[in-house]
Amino acid sequence: MRTDVEKVLGKIRPALQADGGDVELVDVEGGVVKVRLTGACGGCPMANVTLKNGIEALLKREIPSVDRVESV
């Protein structure tokens, strides 16, 4: 599943990088994907919205076994 998650993150990564940020896959435990937002995304007040409405929504849509995404 880790490889599939990396592929999906690769789809959203250009949008994050355009704003000076990025996302790093830390771990996959069962249906929980753990990521780290870096760069401008790390301290952005909208980081939680990006995490839930962007990253988590896309991962759940493309990989049904993903239950949630957590920022670490």
C-alpha positions in Angstrom: 0.0 0.0 0.0 2.9 2.3 0.7 3.8 2.4 -3.0 0.2 3.3 -3.9 0.2 6.1 -1.3 3.4 7.5 -2.8 1.9 7.6 -6.3 -1.2 9.5 -5.1 1.0 11.9 -3.1 2.9 12.5 -6.3 -0.3 13.8 -7.9 -0.9 16.5 -5.2 2.8 17.3 -4.6 3.1 19.8 -7.5 0.3 22.0 -6.1 2.0 22.0 -2.7 5.4 22.8 -4.2 3.9 25.7 -6.2 3.1 27.3 -2.8 6.5 26.6 -1.3 5.6 23.5 0.6 5.6 19.7 0.2 4.4 16.5 1.8 6.5 13.6 3.0 5.2 10.1 3.7 6.3 9.0 7.1 4.5 5.7 7.6 1.5 3.6 6.7 -0.1 1.6 9.6 -3.1 -0.3 8.5 -5.5 2.3 7.1 -3.7 5.2 8.7 -1.4 7.2 6.6 1.1 9.4 8.5 2.6 12.4 6.6 4.7 15.5 7.4 3.9 18.8 5.8 7.1 20.6 5.1 8.3 24.0 3.8 5.6 26.7 3.8 2.9 24.0 4.4 4.5 23.1 7.8 3.6 26.4 9.4 0.6 27.4 7.3 -2.6 28.2 9.2 -4.5 26.3 6.5 -2.4 23.2 6.8 -5.2 21.2 8.5 -7.6 22.1 5.6 -4.9 21.0 3.1 -4.4 17.8 5.0 -8.1 16.8 5.3 -9.8 18.3 2.3 -6.9 17.8 -0.1 -4.5 15.0 0.8 -6.9 12.8 2.8 -9.8 13.2 0.4 -7.6 12.3 -2.6 -6.0 9.3 -0.8 -9.4 8.0 0.3 -10.9 8.4 -3.2 -8.0 6.6 -4.9 -7.2 4.0 -2.2 -10.4 2.8 -0.5 -8.4 1.1 2.3 -7.2 4.4 3.6 -9.2 5.4 6.7 -7.5 8.6 7.7 -4.4 10.8 7.2 -2.5 12.1 10.2 0.1 14.8 10.3 3.2 14.0 12.5 
